[in-house]
Amino acid sequence: MAQQENEEKIRKLKATKGGGGEADGLMKAFLAITYKFPSFSVEYLFNQTMAQIQWLQKYAAGAVSYEVNAQACAAGNVKKGKKLDFFIK
């Protein structure tokens, strides 16, 4: 039920932005933030400024990247000097 509501919000955003170019970027930012910080709801994020959203997105991507790199390096699955990127871009 909640997923259908979120999908409906995404469809509305895409329809109002004329194809959804900016809406896709905003929803990807929201996805990255809610992936790292599950306590933040989409409604909460809609009430934030773009500067706050960008800061949260940058922090969330860095935190997830650090965690993945730490686990991969500990397991010996990353070559020295290489760095993994966050999968949501």
Secondary structure, DSSP 8 states (H G I E B T S, - for coil): -HHHHHHHHHHHHHHHTTSSHHHHHHHHHHHHHHHH-TTS-HHHHHTS-HHHHHHHHHHHHHHHHHHHHHHHHHHT-S-TT-----S--
